[in-house]
Amino acid sequence: MTNPSQILLTGASGFVGTELFKELSCQGLSVTGTARSSYHESIVAMPLDSQDWVPVLKNIDTVIHCAALAHVPESKDESFKAQVRALNVEAPATLARQAKEHGVKRFIFLSSVKAMGESTPPNSPYRNNSEYSPEDLYGKSKRDAELALKKELDGSDTELVIIRPPLVYGPGVKGNFKALMGLAKKNLPLPFGSVANKRSLVSLDNLVSLIVTCVQHPKPLNDTFLVSDEHDVSTKELFETLTRAYGKDPKLWPFPVSLMKLGAKMLGKKAIADRLFGNLQLDISHTKKTLSWKPPVSFKKAIQNCVNSENQ
């Protein structure tokens, strides 16, 4: 595939989409974005569950589908589950079908590590060909979306590129990582001095770099790529790095991890404990070798950039 001349980016106003739109434009590429509302001359207001993408698919070479219903809570509400499926599974499948019909050459889908699961045994990272084993509603929706896209595009002239990131952090991050930043900024004494788990993270800069690489890659791509900073961290190292990024000395003291896990379970916070003390590692060697790519921004630099952005 030659350098694309026209790109369609869904979710252009999201956490990843906003930065990706800027970078694609800086690379001199012609990009049209879609979002819930238009705030830029190159952003088209388009609902995620649209049944007609034809108006924005004309002359498009590459589609990057970032839009999704994220931060999905577990629910037994069947109507909510149906909404998640409509937005996270049926919507990308509809877009892919119409993209294929309009001659789109490459369809890049932003999936999630959650399609494979929530944890890995020590030193047994997920690989690009690891089996699906999602545990929550969001992860299952990403798995189902991947399967629907493969079914839709298999055997067609439209290449399918799937990217599975772990937790993404960077300027403007929200959710759990923002909460961790708040704790680090306060620099309270915390019992994480004995935590030696390993978790893969990816900075927004590194994720955007990989997506742009997939957009511009000249060879045919029908593949799945994992992405990370290639610097797996323990909860202890993450807090220490965040705290030092705020210009403070960390106050972490050792405490038995088993007791913290037990306490969290008794308080009904097992999921939080799993993220704080469990392992979730990704092997990105296939990504690096296939795309001749490596993360351009170091973990420490990305953390410092994230912290510095608060004062901008």
C-alpha positions as CSV (number, residue, x, y, z in Angstrom):
1,M,0.0,0.0,0.0
2,T,1.4,3.4,-1.0
3,N,1.2,6.4,1.3
4,P,-2.5,7.1,1.9
5,S,-4.0,10.3,0.5
6,Q,-7.3,10.3,2.3
7,I,-7.9,9.1,5.9
8,L,-11.2,8.7,7.9
9,L,-10.8,8.8,11.7
10,T,-13.7,8.0,13.9
11,G,-13.7,9.2,17.5
12,A,-11.7,12.3,16.5
13,S,-12.7,14.1,19.7
14,G,-11.7,11.3,22.1
15,F,-8.6,10.9,24.2
16,V,-6.7,9.0,21.5
17,G,-8.5,10.5,18.5
18,T,-7.7,14.1,19.4
19,E,-4.0,13.6,19.5
20,L,-4.1,11.2,16.5
21,F,-5.9,13.8,14.4
22,K,-3.3,16.4,15.2
23,E,-0.4,14.0,14.4
24,L,-1.9,12.9,11.1
25,S,-2.4,16.5,10.1
26,C,1.2,17.4,11.1
27,Q,2.4,14.5,8.9
28,G,0.8,16.3,6.0
29,L,-1.9,13.6,5.6
30,S,-5.4,14.5,4.6
31,V,-7.7,13.4,7.4
32,T,-11.4,13.7,8.0
33,G,-12.6,13.0,11.5
34,T,-16.0,12.1,12.8
35,A,-17.3,12.9,16.3
36,R,-20.6,13.5,18.1
37,S,-20.4,17.2,17.2
38,S,-18.3,19.2,14.8
39,Y,-15.7,21.6,16.2
40,H,-13.3,21.8,13.3
41,E,-13.8,22.2,9.5
42,S,-12.4,18.7,9.0
43,I,-14.6,17.1,11.7
44,V,-18.0,15.8,10.6
45,A,-20.8,15.3,13.2
46,M,-21.6,11.6,12.9
47,P,-23.3,9.3,15.4
48,L,-21.3,6.2,16.2
49,D,-24.3,3.9,15.4
50,S,-24.9,5.5,12.0
51,Q,-26.2,3.2,9.3
52,D,-24.9,5.4,6.5
53,W,-21.2,6.2,6.4
54,V,-21.2,6.8,2.6
55,P,-21.0,10.6,2.8
56,V,-17.6,10.3,4.7
57,L,-16.2,7.3,2.8
58,K,-15.9,8.9,-0.7
59,N,-12.2,8.7,-1.9
60,I,-11.1,7.3,1.5
61,D,-8.0,5.0,1.4
62,T,-7.7,4.3,5.1
63,V,-10.2,4.1,8.0
64,I,-9.0,4.3,11.6
65,H,-11.8,3.3,13.9
66,C,-11.1,4.7,17.4
67,A,-14.7,5.5,18.5
68,A,-16.2,3.2,21.1
69,L,-18.2,3.2,24.3
70,A,-15.4,3.0,26.8
71,H,-15.3,2.7,30.6
72,V,-18.2,0.2,30.4
73,P,-19.4,-0.9,33.9
74,E,-20.5,-4.4,34.5
75,S,-24.3,-4.7,34.2
76,K,-27.1,-7.2,34.1
77,D,-29.3,-4.7,32.3
78,E,-30.0,-6.4,29.0
79,S,-30.9,-3.0,27.3
80,F,-27.5,-1.6,28.4
81,K,-25.7,-4.7,27.1
82,A,-27.6,-4.3,23.8
83,Q,-26.4,-0.6,23.7
84,V,-22.8,-1.7,24.2
85,R,-23.1,-4.3,21.5
86,A,-24.7,-1.8,19.1
87,L,-21.9,0.8,19.6
88,N,-18.8,-1.4,20.1
89,V,-19.6,-4.4,17.8
90,E,-22.3,-3.7,15.3
91,A,-21.1,-0.1,14.5
92,P,-17.6,-1.0,13.5
93,A,-18.9,-4.0,11.5
94,T,-21.3,-1.7,9.6
95,L,-18.5,0.8,8.9
96,A,-16.2,-2.0,7.7
97,R,-18.8,-3.4,5.4
98,Q,-19.4,0.0,3.7
99,A,-15.7,0.8,3.7
100,K,-15.1,-2.5,1.8
101,E,-17.9,-1.6,-0.7
102,H,-16.3,1.8,-1.3
103,G,-12.8,0.5,-2.0
104,V,-11.1,1.4,1.3
105,K,-7.6,-0.3,1.3
106,R,-6.9,-0.5,5.0
107,F,-9.2,-0.6,8.0
108,I,-7.4,0.0,11.3
109,F,-9.3,-1.0,14.5
110,L,-8.4,0.2,17.9
111,S,-9.2,-2.8,20.1
112,S,-8.0,-3.5,23.7
113,V,-5.8,-6.0,25.6
114,K,-9.0,-6.7,27.4
115,A,-10.1,-8.8,24.4
116,M,-7.5,-11.4,25.6
117,G,-8.2,-11.0,29.3
118,E,-7.3,-9.1,32.5
119,S,-4.1,-10.7,33.7
120,T,-1.1,-12.9,32.8
121,P,1.0,-15.3,34.9
122,P,4.4,-13.9,35.9
123,N,6.7,-13.7,32.8
124,S,4.1,-15.2,30.5
125,P,2.9,-12.1,28.5
126,Y,0.2,-12.0,26.0
127,R,1.3,-12.2,22.4
128,N,-0.4,-11.1,19.2
129,N,-1.8,-14.6,18.7
130,S,-2.9,-15.3,22.3
131,E,-6.4,-16.7,22.6
132,Y,-9.4,-14.6,23.5
133,S,-10.4,-14.8,27.1
134,P,-12.2,-11.6,28.0
135,E,-13.7,-11.3,31.5
136,D,-15.7,-8.1,31.5
137,L,-18.4,-6.5,29.2
138,Y,-16.0,-4.1,27.5
139,G,-13.5,-6.9,26.8
140,K,-16.1,-9.1,25.4
141,S,-17.4,-6.3,23.1
142,K,-13.8,-5.8,21.8
143,R,-13.5,-9.5,21.1
144,D,-16.8,-9.7,19.4
145,A,-15.9,-6.6,17.3
146,E,-12.6,-8.2,16.2
147,L,-14.4,-11.4,15.2
148,A,-17.1,-9.4,13.3
149,L,-14.5,-7.4,11.4
150,K,-12.6,-10.5,10.5
151,K,-15.7,-12.1,9.2
152,E,-16.7,-8.9,7.3
153,L,-13.3,-8.3,5.7
154,D,-11.9,-11.8,5.2
155,G,-11.1,-12.4,1.6
156,S,-11.7,-8.8,0.6
157,D,-9.3,-6.2,-0.8
158,T,-9.6,-4.3,2.5
159,E,-6.8,-5.0,4.9
160,L,-7.7,-5.4,8.6
161,V,-5.2,-4.1,11.1
162,I,-6.1,-4.7,14.8
163,I,-4.2,-2.8,17.5
164,R,-4.6,-3.9,21.2
165,P,-3.3,-1.4,23.7
166,P,-3.2,-1.8,27.5
167,L,-4.0,1.1,29.7
168,V,-3.3,4.3,27.8
169,Y,-2.0,7.4,29.7
170,G,-1.0,10.8,28.7
171,P,-2.0,14.5,29.0
172,G,-5.7,14.7,29.8
173,V,-5.9,11.1,31.0
174,K,-8.9,10.4,33.2
175,G,-10.2,7.4,35.2
176,N,-8.0,5.2,37.3
177,F,-4.7,6.6,36.1
178,K,-5.9,10.2,37.0
179,A,-6.7,8.9,40.4
180,L,-3.2,7.4,40.8
181,M,-1.7,10.7,39.7
182,G,-3.8,12.4,42.4
183,L,-2.4,10.1,45.1
184,A,1.2,10.6,43.9
185,K,0.8,14.3,43.9
186,K,-0.4,14.3,47.5
187,N,2.6,12.0,48.3
188,L,0.8,10.2,51.1
189,P,2.5,7.3,52.8
190,L,1.3,4.2,51.0
191,P,1.9,0.4,51.7
192,F,3.2,-0.4,48.2
193,G,6.9,-0.9,49.0
194,S,6.7,-4.7,48.6
195,V,4.6,-4.8,45.4
196,A,6.7,-6.4,42.6
197,N,4.1,-7.1,40.0
198,K,4.6,-6.3,36.3
199,R,2.1,-4.4,34.1
200,S,2.4,-3.1,30.6
201,L,1.3,0.5,29.9
202,V,1.4,2.6,26.8
203,S,1.8,6.4,26.6
204,L,-0.5,8.3,24.3
205,D,2.5,9.4,22.2
206,N,3.7,5.8,21.7
207,L,0.2,4.6,20.8
208,V,-0.3,7.4,18.3
209,S,3.2,6.7,16.8
210,L,2.2,3.0,16.2
211,I,-1.1,3.9,14.6
212,V,0.6,6.4,12.2
213,T,3.1,3.7,11.4
214,C,0.2,1.3,10.5
215,V,-1.3,4.0,8.3
216,Q,1.8,4.7,6.4
217,H,3.3,1.2,6.2
218,P,4.0,0.4,2.5
219,K,3.6,-3.4,2.7
220,P,0.3,-5.3,2.9
221,L,-1.0,-5.6,6.5
222,N,-3.6,-8.1,7.7
223,D,-2.4,-8.5,11.2
224,T,-2.9,-8.0,15.0
225,F,-0.4,-5.8,16.9
226,L,0.1,-5.4,20.6
227,V,1.6,-2.1,21.8
228,S,3.2,-0.9,25.0
229,D,6.1,1.4,26.3
230,E,8.2,-1.8,26.4
231,H,8.9,-1.0,30.0
232,D,6.7,-3.1,32.3
233,V,6.3,-1.6,35.7
234,S,5.2,-2.6,39.2
235,T,2.7,-0.5,41.1
236,K,5.7,0.5,43.3
237,E,7.7,1.8,40.4
238,L,4.7,3.6,38.9
239,F,4.0,5.5,42.1
240,E,7.7,6.3,42.6
241,T,8.0,7.6,39.0
242,L,4.8,9.7,39.3
243,T,5.8,11.1,42.7
244,R,9.3,12.1,41.5
245,A,7.7,13.6,38.4
246,Y,5.9,16.0,40.8
247,G,9.3,16.8,42.4
248,K,8.8,14.9,45.6
249,D,10.4,11.9,47.4
250,P,8.1,8.8,47.4
251,K,6.8,7.6,50.8
252,L,6.2,4.0,50.2
253,W,6.6,1.4,53.0
254,P,6.6,-2.4,52.8
255,F,3.5,-4.4,53.7
256,P,2.5,-8.0,52.9
257,V,0.7,-8.0,49.5
258,S,-1.3,-11.1,50.5
259,L,-2.9,-9.1,53.3
260,M,-3.8,-6.2,51.1
261,K,-5.3,-8.6,48.6
262,L,-7.4,-10.2,51.4
263,G,-8.5,-6.9,52.7
264,A,-9.5,-5.7,49.3
265,K,-11.5,-8.9,48.7
266,M,-13.3,-8.5,52.0
267,L,-14.2,-4.9,51.1
268,G,-15.6,-6.0,47.7
269,K,-12.6,-4.3,45.8
270,K,-11.1,-7.4,44.3
271,A,-11.0,-5.9,40.8
272,I,-9.0,-2.9,42.1
273,A,-6.6,-5.1,43.9
274,D,-6.1,-7.2,40.8
275,R,-5.0,-4.1,38.9
276,L,-2.8,-2.8,41.7
277,F,-1.1,-6.1,42.5
278,G,-1.6,-8.4,39.5
279,N,0.4,-8.9,36.3
280,L,-0.7,-7.9,32.8
281,Q,2.2,-8.0,30.4
282,L,2.4,-7.7,26.6
283,D,5.1,-9.0,24.3
284,I,5.4,-6.5,21.5
285,S,8.3,-8.2,19.6
286,H,6.0,-9.2,16.7
287,T,4.9,-5.5,16.4
288,K,8.5,-4.3,16.4
289,K,9.8,-6.8,13.9
290,T,6.8,-6.6,11.5
291,L,6.6,-2.8,11.4
292,S,10.2,-1.9,12.1
293,W,8.9,0.2,14.9
294,K,9.8,0.8,18.5
295,P,8.3,3.1,21.2
296,P,9.8,6.6,20.5
297,V,9.1,8.0,24.0
298,S,10.6,6.4,27.2
299,F,8.3,5.5,30.1
300,K,9.9,8.1,32.4
301,K,9.7,10.8,29.8
302,A,6.1,10.0,29.1
303,I,5.2,10.1,32.8
304,Q,6.9,13.5,33.1
305,N,5.0,14.8,30.1
306,C,1.8,13.6,31.6
307,V,2.5,15.4,34.9
308,N,3.8,18.6,33.3
309,S,0.5,18.8,31.2
310,E,-1.4,19.6,34.4
311,N,0.2,23.0,34.6
312,Q,-0.4,23.9,31.0
